[in-house]
Amino acid sequence: MITEYIRYHLTTHTPDALVQAYEQAGEHLRAAPECQGYSLAQCREEPAAFVLRIDWTSADAHMEGFRRGENFPPFLALIRPFVGEITEMRHYSDTHVAWAR
């Protein structure tokens, strides 16, 4: 599994608009077999900052499977207005350093 992190810093859209867009776009992530889960977090100290975390089966599954599949065009249409406000979009692998309660 690989995790994609997308960081937003909203300058032209409201936080509510981003949340609403991902509420709708989530339907297309849930329908994609390459997607294992996702969450959108909003910064408490700076409400215009968000981090979207998407777990993919692999980077290739994301880039080749999802992006070339039927779920990507409607997903992209919903989030396209926010693309210019992305400050980071990268894939990360977990390390052995982890703990959870």
Secondary structure, DSSP 8 states (H G I E B T S, - for coil): -EEEEEEEE-SSS-HHHHHHHHHHHHHHHHH-TTEEEEEEEE-SS-TTEEEEEEEES-HHIIIIIITTSTTHHHHHHHHGGGGGGEEEEEEE---S-----
